[in-house]
Amino acid sequence: MSRVPQTAVLLTVLCSAACNDRESPPTAPPEATVSTAADIPSDTRQLEGLARRLALALRNPGFRAEVKARLDASPYPEGKIHLQRFLSEKSRAATRIVARENGESEEHTDSVARATRQLEVYLPVPDHRRRWNGDAHLLVATQARDGEIPVAFDLNGGRHFLDPGKPPVTPVLAVVPVETDFDHPPGPAGATCVPPSCGSGGGGGSVLTPPGLYMTQAWIPGDFEGWLKGDPEYEVHVMGQLGTSDSLTDYQCAGEHAGDPYTYDQNGTVWNGNVLLFSQTQINSYKAGHPGAALRLVALEDDDTACQIKIDQSRWNTMIAGFTTTYQDFTGAIDSGTVVKKIKAARSLYNLLAAIASWIKSNDDLVGNAIEDKVALQTLAPYNWVLKDGSTTKGWLLLQMK
């Protein structure tokens, strides 16, 4: 008995659905903001071509059903899928559909996808994920950087500008630069954190607990992620002296994609868990190579590349300038070295960021530098370290040596 290729079946189903069940999509969302094309940065304009092509393809109800099924089945946070990988799999069946719905050749659609930076697709607003059932009442929006005006397309290809501060009522499918590590799907394999030890804010840490500096609670009440970028991706970076220079470099990151025991995934304002920030072995190595030098603990909201710091130098300098007089440079941390292990405040004289490639393009939101509560002259139980941006309090951490 002959087998019909899977790609042919998919195309047949989608073509049949397109011919028999084409809905009338909304032509203009009532929530569109007043804006002009001049307000849209060039980085976002470069993403619009692929976003509009996807919107026009989603007129096809069979294609919508396929996208909906892929979003629902995604193992990644918030149901994300990698757009270019989705287009290229199954002998480029999805690319063929997008090309046909846009009235262009498959080769041209493929070339546009390849020329565009890697993008992920998902419904970033939880209410939209609950409500969208695969119908045509949908917008496809893109945005190169957090905080910029989202450019949206209805399924007829109409272009609209959305409010960057609040999502519209109409469900929005985001097409934004990849933040997710699609090469390492989450799941039971390799997972060592078992509730309730993972905490209530997304978990973190491993059941294997090597000695070192741990964070067990965090409270970051600010809003550091726009609605089109979905849940925030907070990271805590341990920074210290670069060689014998007067600059700082990143020694360890704790974040969603850092890997156990440094996995820290805070999706809300409050997090409880057990995540290693810097092992005792790392502390000893740093102290041996940099006698007397303190470490800086810096919290970021990562926008594009996991565990790669991208801070504008002037933004960093502004934060540091607010520390010098108020805290007399006691904005670092160091292992007490006593029998009763403790992480305590210490002078951090290394304030310059290392001039390496990761600093070139500013993407990350700087939450703050951790300062011991005794130095900050602020207390809030049960936390013992304060995240400060100059004189402004941005959050609280509970740090423990174990």
Secondary structure, DSSP 8 states (H G I E B T S, - for coil): -----HHHHHHHHHHHHHHH------SS-TT-----GGGS-HHHHHHHHHHHHHHHHTTSHHHHHHHHHHHHH--SGGG-EEHHHHHHHHHHHHHHHHHHHTTS-HHHHHHHHHHS--EEEE--SHHHHHH--S-S--EEEE-SSTTS--EEE-TT--EEE--TTS--SS-EEEEEE--S-TTS--SSTT----TTTT-SSS-B--SS--SEEEEEEEE--S--S-GGG-S--EEEEEEEE-TTSSEEEEEEEEBTTS-TTSBB---SSEEEEEEEEEEHHHHHHHHHHSTT--BEEEEEE-SSSTT-----HHHHHHHHHHHHHHHTT--EEEE--SSS--EEEE-----EE---GGGSS---EEEEEEEEHHHHT--BTTB-EEEEETTEEEEEEEEEE-
